[in-house]
């Protein structure tokens, strides 16, 4: 816009009622976080009000709409981490929207700033993981206004047509796999057998004929098969009934240089194909330290429930109308799950904060059938459970890449990325899930916002200045030093003591023999010096307790059972 057009637009905006939801007036407030949240709110409000653009204007007195000028200089303003404001805002908006920044003088010569913000068009717009909307003259989280959220999804996604509920003309029960139907009955029975109010369904399911059962689980409507039925239970050769959709899952194995080594395709029935695909994944074991114990144990890289839930979510939320595939890429230390379609909760943080199920689903009938068949939890709760499982395993949380509004990528990481992160989780078992998510971002070198940084810093969980923060190496902040913390854990201390007594019960031993016995069994959270200090302190405490005696000093000292001490069990 040229100067004349900008002044005309300014006059037009000043004439609007004070509670116009797609226009916001400021004087000098230039907080970057605030600006980002308003970009989300104004973009979403503009879509709701059928406006092509929304506006944020600086230099206007809110309430009176008088021109007062502004000192805000957007080209000089920095986002967090000393990054220029405009690219910083763009990076944290999802999906990306266009916004233009204009700096100009009013007719009175007063400096003005105007942001022209594109209306949401592919999905509700979030900033830093949260979606906002204007309600009257106030900015509010979109999740607090489900009626606006529902309407907004209908606007950006078109009429609410459930692809999965479409009837497959000409498809009959013969197009379904008998083994898949039998498995579906078993899953349905298992889901309800523990429910006191619906336990009878676990028995009745075996008495229903196939058509009745298919109606009950929502994959048939009055005996007519829906696309959901063909996706979950259909024979491979019957997928033409859902054309032009091409329901298929593809597993690809890549090496550490990202070179493809192997691949396999999996077609419906997806209810059975999920097992086949997951069985093909090389779920190796890794050595790590749960719950601060001194003794490492071996665990699988990936939790089976988490893998299954992630793949089931891909199936439930795939945009089948795009005729694409669900892809699982296996690399040495991670699994990448990709499906076409939007991530309807908006962000992982939104899932955690929301107290109710997500209002919108890509394939409501398919998703409901999968809930009935014990494949997924209600929308959103499965993601929360996934986060908690990974947190309890002290592993990195899944990474949700939502940069592409038409594709969701979820990466499960099968290795310890940052030992400090793992130690922090072991010591701070009561951490809020939002803090865990923020801490996980830090270990992955992903940006965190002001609120997240303030919370983590207040708990002494991070060090450094943004954007170069890192998980605190000062584990003493949570544990009064890791050595003391581990020494206080009686079961670990008693285990080491028993091993020493068992060794000495077979005869005297040198200090270096005792070191060799215990060093490799102590926590990886301790370096070699700390491990030797732990052993030395334990030996001295056992000597003071008159359990053992020693001759000599240092590595050459010889230790034996005290003459009246307790011998270790043979």
N, C-alpha and C positions, 0 to 999 in steps of 0.2 A: 504494500500500500504506500502511496506517496503521502506527502504531508497533508494535503487537502483531504484525502480519503481518511487519514488517521484522525484528523480533527472532526470530520463528520461522524466517524464511528464513535469517537469520544462523546460527542453531543448526544448521539443516539443511546448510548449506554447510560449516560447520566439521567436520561428521561425515563429509564426503567423503574418499576417499583423496587423498593428496598429489599424485598424478599425474592427477587428473581434468582432462581437457583443456578443458572448457568453463567452468572456474572458476579465477580467478587471485587471489592474495592479496598485498597490498602493505601497507607500513607508512606511509611518508611520501613515496615517490617520486612526484612530480607533474609530471615532464617532459612537455610537451604532445605531442611527437613519439612518445614511448613510449606514452602513453595511446592515441593514434590507431592505432598499430600493434597494440596489444592489442585494441582494438575490432574490427579486421579479423580477427585471429587467433581471438578468442573467438566471434565471429559465425560464422565458417567451421567452427570446431570443434563448435559447438552443432548446426549442420546435419548434420555428419558423425555426430554421436552421437544424432541424432533427438530433440534437445532444442528446445523452443520458444524458450528464452532461454539465454544464458550470463551469467556474472557476474564483475565485477571488484570486489573489496572492499578498502578501505583501513582499517587499524587492526588487522590480523591479522598475527601473526608467521608468516612462511612456514616450513613444516616442522613446527612444533609446533601451529599453528592456535590459539595462545593470543591472547586479546584484549589488545591493548596500547594501543589508541587511535591517533589520527592528528592531525597538524596541517594536513593537506591541506584546503583550502577551495575546492571546485570553482567556487562562484559568484563567488569573488574571483580565481581563477586566470585568467591571460590566455594566449591562444594567441600564435603569433608575429605580430608586427606590432601588438601591444597590443590585439588583438581578443579579445572575451570567448571563453572556452574552448569553450562548447557550440556556438555558431554556427561557430566556426573548425573544430571537428572535423567538423561536419555538411558543411561546404563541401568537405572533402577526402576524404570517404567516397564511394565509388562501387561499386555503386549505393547510394543512400541507404538507410539502415536506421534503425529507431527505437531509441533508447536513452533510458532514464530515469535521472535522477540523484537519489539519496536521501541526505540528511544527517540523522543521528539519533544518539541516545545508546544505548549498550548498557545492559544491566540494571545494570552496575556504574557507570554514569554516564560512561563513556569515549566520546569523540566518534568516530563511524564514518561512512564514506562507501561507498555501494554504487551501482555502475552495473549496471543490468539491460539486457542487449544482445540485440536481436532476432536470431534465427538467419538466416543467408543464405537467401533464398527465390527470387530471380530469377536471380542469378549470384553467383559467389564475390565476396566483398567485398574491395575494395582500399582502402588509405589512402595518399594522396599518390602514387598510381600504382603501388603495390606491394601484392600480396596476401600475406597471412600466414596461418599455421595453427599450432595447438599440437601439438607432438609430445612426449608425456609432459608434463613440466613446463616445456618450453622453447618459446619462440616462434621459428618458422622461416619463411623465404620459402616460399610454397606451391609455387613452381616447382621447388624442390629435392626435392619429394615427389610425383612424377607419379602414383603410385598413389592418393594422397589427392585430388589434383586431378581425376583421372578420375572417382573415385567422387563427389566433390562436384558436378561438372557433371551427372552422372546424377541426383543428388538434386534439384538446383535446376531442371533442365530436364525432368524426367520420364524415362521409359524412352528409351533411345537409339534412336529411330526416325528413319531417314534419309528425309526427305520426298522428296528427289530420286531415291532408288532405287526409288520406287514404280512398279509396272508400269501402263502406260496400256492398259487393256483395250480391244481393238478397234482400236488404232492400228497402222498398218502402214508399210512403207517409203514408201508413197505419200503419207504425211502429212509427209514430210521434204522439204526444199528441195534439189533436185539441185545447185544452185550452192553451197549451204552444205556439202554432203557433199564436193564437189570441193575446196573451200577447206580443209575439215578434213583431207583427205588431204595437201594441200600443207604445212599447218602441222605435221602429224605427221611427215612426211618431214624437214622442216627441223629439227625438234627432235632427231632422232636421227642426222642425217647427219654430225655432228661427233663422235659418240661411237664410239670404236674398237670397243667391245664390242657395240654395237647398230646400227652403220651399215647392216647388212644390212636392217634394218627400213625404212630410207628408200627402198629399192628394192622390197621385198616389198609395201609398202603399196599400190602401184599394181596388184598382181596379185590382191589379195584381192577377193572380191565384197563388196557393200555390207553384208550381214549380218555377215560375218566381221570386216570393218573396225569396225562399230559395236560388236561384242562386244569387240574388242581395245582400243578407246578407253574402254570401261566405260560407254557410254550404252545398251547393250542387254544383257540377261541371257538367254542361250540364244535369241537372236533376238527376244526380246520387248522392245519399246521402253520405256525408263524415262522418267520426267518430265524427267530431265536431257537426254535426246535431244530432247524437244519444246522445251525452253528454248533449247538451243544451235542446233539444226538444223531445228526444225519450221517448217512453213509458217504464215503468219499466220492463215489460216483454220482451222488445226488446233489452236488453243490450247484449244478446248473440252475436249480430252482431259485437261487438267490442272485443270479447274474443280473447286472454286470459286476456285482461284488465278487471278490475272489478270496474267501476266508482261508487263510493259510498262516502258519507260524514257521519261521525259518530260524534254525540254530546255526551259528557260524563260529568256528573255532579259529582264533588268531594267536600267533606267538607274540613274544614280548617286543617284536619289531613291527607289530600290527600287520603281519603277512598272513593271509588266509591259509589255514592248514586243512580244514575239513568243513563240510556243511551238510545239513539235512533239512528236508521239508516235512511239515506235519499238517495234514488236512483233517477236517472233521471226521468223526465226532470229537470236538475239542474236550469234552468231558474225559475221554480216554487219552487223547493225544498229549494232554498236559503231563501225565505220568511218563509217557515215552520220552518227551523232550527233557524233562528234569532228570530222568535216569541217565541221560547221555552226558550230563554236566559232570566234569571231574571235580567233585567237591573234596578237595584235599584237606589235610589237617595242618594246623598251625600251632605253634607253641606260644602260649601267653599266660598272663597272671591274673586270674579272677579274684576279686574281693581282697586284694592286698596280701594274699597268702605268700609265704616264702617259697612255695614249691610250684614251679610251672607245671601246667597240664596241657594236654593236646585237645584241641577242639576243631570242629569242622570250619572251613572258611565261611560257609554260608549256612544260616539257620534254615532248615527245610520249610518251616512254615512261612518264613519271610519270602523265600524264593517262590513258593506256590502262590501266596497272596499277591505278590507283584505281577506274576504272569496272569493270574486270574483278573486283576484289574485292567491289564492290557486288553484282555478279551472283552470285558464288560464295557469298556469305554472307547474301543476302537471305532473310528469313523469308517464303517464298511462301505459307505457310498463312494469313497475315494478309490476303491478297488486296490488298496495297498495291503501289505503284509505286516504282521507282528514279527519283529526281529529280536532275537536274543543273541548277543555277541559275547562269547566267552574268551576272556584273556587270562593270562597267568594269575593276576591278582584282583580281577573284578569281573562282574557280569553287567552288561548293559542291555536293558529292556527298552524297546522303542515301539510306540503305537501312534497311529494317526489320530488327530483330534485334539481338542483343547483340554486343559487341566481345570475342570470346573470349580474346584474349591478356590482357585486363584493362587494359593501358595500353601506351603506346608504349615507356616505359622497360622494361617487362617483356619486350617483344620484343627490345630491345637486349641486356638482361642474359642472357636465355635462350640457352643454347648448343645447344638441340635444337629441332626443330619443335614447334609448338603441338600439345598432346595432343587437342584437341577442335575439331570443325568443325561448322558448321550443316548443311551439305549435303555429306557426305563423297564421295558418288559424283559429284556435279556438280563439286566441287573437283578430284577426281582426273582427271576427263575434261578439265577446263580445263588442268591440268598437262600431260596427254598431248598437248593441242592447242597447247601453247606459249603459252597465254594468261596463266597466272600461274606464279610460282615456287612452291616448296613453302611451306606456310603460315608466314608470319612473315618469310621471307627477302626477299620483295618489299617489305615495309615498310622493312626495313633499307636495301635498295638505293635506295628512294625518298628516304630521309633523306640518304643519301650524295650522290645526284645533286643535290639541292637545296643541300646544303652546299657541294659543289664549284662550283655556279653562284653561290654567295654570295647566294642568295635566302633569304627566310624559309622555315622548315620548314613542312610541312603542319600544320594545326591539327586535332586530333582532339577533337571535342566528344562526350564520353561521359556527359553528365549525365543523359540519358534511357536507362534500361537496355534499352528496347525499340527504340532507334533509334541509328544511328551517323551522325555528320555529319563529313565531312572537307573542309576548306577549303584550296584551293591559292591562294596569294597571288602575284599577278603584278606586284608592285612592290617597290621597296626601302622598307622601313618606317623603318629607323633606320640612317643612314650609318655610325654608329660600329660597329654590329653587322657591317655588310659589311666595313668596314676591318679589324676584328678578325679576321674569317674569312680575309681576304686575307693578313694578317700571320702568323696562327697556323695554318698549314696542317696541323699535326700534332695539333690538338685532339682529345681523346677525344670520341666521338659523344655520350656522356651529357652532357659539358660543353656541347657545341653545342646539345643539346636544352634544357638549363637556360638557356643564354645566349639562346636563341630565346624562351623564356618571358619573360625579362626585357624584351626589346624589345617584346613584346606586352602588357606590364604584367600578366602572369599570376603567381600566387604561386609561389615556390620554397621548398623545405624547407631545413632546417639543413644537411644534407649537401651539397646543391647549392650553397648560398650559401658554405659553407666552401671548397669546391673552386674556385669562380669567384673568390672574394676572394683565395685563396692564389695564383692566377695573375694577379692584378691586372686582372681582366676586368670587374669591376663596381665601382661606387661607391655611396655612400649607405648608409642604414640601412633594413633591412626594415621595412615592406613597400615603402618608397619607394626601391628600388635601381634603377639604370639602367646600361646598358652604358657602360663607362669611356670617357670622352672623351680620356683620357690615352693615346693610341695610342703615345706614346713608350715606355710600359712594355713594349711588344712589339716596337717597331721603332726605338728610339733616335731618335725623332722621324720623322714621315712624310717630311719633306723630305729628311733625310739618307738615309733608307731608299731613297727613290726615286732619289736622286742616285747611290746605289751600284749601281743596276741598269744595268749597262753597255749593254745593248741599247737602253734608252730614252734614255740619255745620248748614245749614238752616233747615234741617229736624229735627235735635236734638232740635234746638231752638223752632221750631213749636210745638214739643211734650211737651216741658216744658211749653210754653205759654198755650197750650190746658189744661194741668194739672192744672196750677195755675188759669186758667179761671174758674175752678169749686171750687176754694177756696184755702187758704194757704196750703202749703205742707212742710214737714220736708225734710232736706237734704237726709236722708236715703231713703225716698220715691222716690226722684228724682233719686237716685242711682239705686234703684230697677227697675225703669222705663227704664233706659238707659243701664245699665251695660251689659245685655245679648244681646243687639242690636249692641254693638260696635265691632270693628274688633277683630278677633282672633289673629291678628298680634300684639296686645297690651296685656301686662299682666294686672293683676287687678290693680296694682298701677298706671300704665300708663292710664288706663281707668278712674280711679277716678280723676287723674290729669287733663285729658281732660275735664271731667264734671265740675270740680272746675274752670278751666280757662274759660269755656264757661259761667258759671254762673256769674263770676266776670265781664266778658265782657258785658253780658246782663245788669248787674247792672249799669256799667259805662254808658251804652247807655240809661239808665233810662227806661228800659223795666220792670225790676223787682226790688224789695227791699228785704232786709233780716233783721232778728232779731236774735241775738245770733251768735255763731261760731261753726264750726265743724259739726259733724254728727247730733247734736241737733239743728242746726240752722233752722229757719222757713223762708220760702220764699213765697212771694206773688207778685201779679202784682203791678207795680208802679201806684200810684194814677192817674197819667195822661198818663199811658202807654197804649200799645195796647193789648187788650184781644185776647186770642186765639180763633179760630173759634170753635163753638160747633159741 
